[in-house]
Amino acid sequence: MLLDSNFFIEALQSGEAVLNPEESSHIAKSFRAHAGDTLVLCDGKGRLANADILDPNPKACKVLVKDISNPEPQPKIHLAISCLSDGSEEEIAFHATQFPLAAIHLLRTERSQEPKDSDLSKLRRRMEAKSMVSLKQSRKSWLTEINAPVYLNDFLKNFKGNLIVSDKNGESYAPPFWEISPHFAILTGPEGGFSPAEIEMLRNKEAFFLSLCNTRLRAATAPIVALGIITFSCSAKPA
């Protein structure tokens, strides 16, 4: 029987291997696997491998790794989301990391309203956990990175790809960035949107402003809609 999920292993190499306790327990208890069953392993860095289960020990599942694939290309799309007041970044990560997405970047903007005394390191760890679940359940080969909060101007200084900004007054169709750039970022604002000064800063960086629909979307909704539109556009490009 082939188990209907991918399973994570940090060091992927041919031969016998022992999976970590979390994966081992999942295989033994949730899938009720037996010796001789097969599964797919992923290292989160673009490689997949077939493996036979030798011993479905719930604490240390032993497998025989074979048929390791060549690394798949890393996703080009980055998602940069402003820190929000209600902690819904975690919910965004739950949905967004099911897409082929290189990274989620947390942004501090002029209108960001983070919860008082918030511990964003804890939020980031919860988002990383969501990303790991998506890596396996969505059967991806690349783990979506979750990057610590940075101020918008610092992100713009360091990110070298094209920029797509969610904006109600933007264009209705994005140009094919995937044909002209090795990677690009979708930016969405906080409650209240980006400030006029930030909009001007983005224009100076030659950002493209994209309208997602003819209504105003919630700050937690816009990233998923934008990601869906851009992902569909990338997949629909001519061969």
N, C-alpha and C positions, 0 to 999 in steps of 0.2 A: 504494500500500500504506500502511495506517495502522500505525505502529509501536506495539507493545503495551506501552507504558509512558508515564508522564508525564516531562517533562524540565524542569529548573529554569532559570528566568531571573529575575534579581533585579529588573530594571526591565521591566515588561510594558507595552508600548504598540504600537499598530497600526503596520504598515509593516515595512520590512526591519530585521533584527537579526542580530547575530552571537553565537552561543552560546560559552560559555567552553570552554577546551581539554578539560576533563574530559568535559563533555557531548558535545562535538564528536567526541572519540575514541570514546565509547560508541556514538554514532549510526553512525559510519562503520565501526567494526571489529566491534562486537557485533551490530548489526542489519544491517550491510552495506547501508545505505540508499543510495538513488539520488535524483538530482534529480527532483522531481515527487511523491515520497513525502510523506505527511502525518504530522503528529504533534501531540500535545497538550502545551502549555507550562503551567507553573504558577509562581506567584510566592511560594508559601508563605504568602500573606496572604488566601487565600479566592478568588482569581481564577484562571480557566482560560482558555485560548485555543487555537484551532486554528491551525496554521501549515503552510505548504508549504515543503518543502526546495528551496532554489535552488541551493546548492552544498554537497555533503556533505564539505567539507574536514575532515579529522580533527583539524586544529588550530584551525580557525575556521569552523564550520559556519554558513552563511548561510541564513536562513529569512525567509519573508514571513508576518508575524503578522496574523491577522484574527479576527473573531468573538470578541472578549474578553467573557467573562461578567461579570455583576454579582457583587460579593463574596458568597460564601456565609457564613452565620452562623458565628462562631467557636465551636468546641466548648466545652461548659460544664464538662467533667470535667477536674479536675486530679488528679495522682497524686503523693503525697508519700511517699517511701520512705526508711527509715533507712539510713545508711551501713553497709555490711556488711564482714565480715572478709576475704572471698575475692574481692572485686572483681566480684561477680556483678551489680552494678548495670548493667553494660554489657549483660549477657544480658537483664536485665529490659527495658532500653531497646529491644533488638532486637525483642522481642515486643510490648511495650506501645505503641510508636509506630506500630504497624500499625493501632491503633484511632483513632477520632476523638478525640484527646486534646489539650487545650490546652497542658499543660506537665507536666513531671516535675520535682519539687522534691526535692533531696537534703537529708535531715535528719540533724543530729547530736543523738543522744539519750544518755541516761545509760548505756545498755548497748551503744551503738555500738562496734564493734571494728574500726576501720579498720586496714589493714595498716601496720606500722611504717614510718615515713618515706614514707608514701604521698603521691603528688602528685595530688591530686584534680582539678587543672586539666587534667591529661592524661586522666584518666578522663572528665571532662566533655566534652572534645573528641572522645573516641571515642564517647561516647553521642550527641553532636551528629551525628557521621557516620552512626550508625545511624538517627537520626531523618531525616536527609536521604534515605537510601536508601529508607526506608519511605514518605516523602512521594511518591516517584516510583513505586516498585513497587506500593504499595497504592492508587495513583491518588487520593490525598487532595488537598484544596485548601489545607489549613492545615498548616504545619510545626509539629510539636510542639516547644516550647521546652524546653531543659534548663537548669535554674537551679542556680546554685552552692550549695554546702552552707550551711545556716543552722541555728542551734540551734532546737529544737522550740518553745521559748517565744517566740522572735522570729517564727517562722512563724505561730504562733497570734495574735500581736499584729497582724500585717500582713495576713493573709488574711481577707477579709470575708464569704466565702460559708459555706455549711453544711459540716459536717465528718462524714465517715463513717469510723469506726475499725474495722479488722479485728480481731475479738476472738472467740475460741472460745466464750465465754460470752454473746455478744451475741444479738440478735434474729435470727430466721431470715429475715425479710423487711424490706427497707428501705422507708420511706415515699417517696412520689414527690417527691423534692427538686427535680426539674426543673420542677415546677409552682409552686414557691414561692421559688426562688432563681435569680438569673442565672448562678451558677456554684457548684460545690461540689468538695470535695477528698476523695479516698480516702486514708487514712493507714494505713501498715503498719509494724510495728515491726521491730527488728533481731533477731538471734539472742537468744533469751531473752525477747523481747517488750518492751513498754513497762514501765517501773518503776511501782510503786504510786503514787509521787508524780506521775508523768506521766499515769497513768490518772485521777487526781483532777483534775489540771489540765485534761484533756480533758473530763471531766464538767462542770467549772465553765464550760467554753466551750459547753455544751449539745450536745456531740458525740453522734452516734448510733452505737451499737456494734452491728456486724453480724457474725453468725456465718457463715462461708463454707462449712463442712461439719462433720461430727461427728468429724473427726480433726484433729490438729495439723499444720498445713502448714509447710513450710520457709519461711524468711524470703524466699527468692528466688522461691518459688511463689505465696505469698499475693497479691502485687500483681497478678499476671496473672489469677488466679481472681477476685479482687474486681473488677477492671476488666471482666472478661467478664460477671459477674453484673449489675453496674450498667449497663453498656452495653446488655445485652439488655433490662433493665427499662425503660430510656429508650426504646428502639426499639419496645417492645411497648405503650407507653402509648396510650390511646385518642386518636383524631384529634379 
